[in-house]
């Protein structure tokens, strides 16, 4: 069992070791994408809050 497990770990290490430089390049290039995604999520949260406020105001206006 030990030999089988060690062999699998060695294969995985070799496989991902070859792609390690690409991962660093990708992470450095994606700062713009991450910033865009964060801004998109923040704007969606603001829009959702505004929608909830409008719904609450309409509900309170109907009660009056």
C-alpha positions in Angstrom: 0.0 0.0 0.0 2.8 2.4 0.9 4.5 1.9 -2.5 1.3 2.5 -4.4 0.5 5.7 -2.5 4.0 7.1 -2.9 3.9 6.3 -6.7 0.6 8.3 -7.0 2.0 11.2 -5.1 5.1 11.3 -7.3 2.9 11.2 -10.4 0.7 14.1 -9.2 3.7 16.1 -8.2 5.3 15.7 -11.6 2.1 16.5 -13.4 1.4 19.8 -11.4 5.0 20.7 -11.3 5.1 21.2 -15.0 2.2 23.6 -14.9 3.5 25.7 -11.9 5.0 28.5 -14.1 1.7 28.8 -16.0 -0.2 29.2 -12.7 2.0 32.1 -11.7 1.5 33.9 -15.0 -2.2 33.4 -14.8 -2.5 34.7 -11.3 -0.5 37.8 -12.2 -2.6 38.5 -15.4 -6.0 38.0 -13.7 -5.8 40.9 -11.3 -8.0 42.9 -13.7 -10.5 40.0 -13.8 -10.6 39.7 -10.1 -11.1 43.5 -9.7 -13.9 43.4 -12.2 -15.6 40.5 -10.5 -15.4 42.2 -7.1 -16.9 45.4 -8.5 -19.7 43.4 -10.2 -20.6 41.6 -7.0 -20.5 44.9 -5.0 -22.8 46.6 -7.6 -25.2 43.6 -7.5 -25.4 43.9 -3.8 -26.1 47.6 -4.0 -28.8 47.0 -6.6 -30.3 44.3 -4.5 -30.4 46.5 -1.5 -32.1 49.3 -3.5 -34.7 46.8 -4.8 -35.4 45.6 -1.3 -35.8 49.2 -0.1 -38.2 50.0 -2.9 -40.3 46.9 -2.1 -40.4 47.8 1.6 -41.4 51.4 0.8 -44.2 50.1 -1.5 -45.5 47.7 1.1 -45.5 50.4 3.8 -47.3 52.8 1.4 -50.1 50.2 0.7 -50.7 50.0 4.5 -51.4 53.7 4.8 
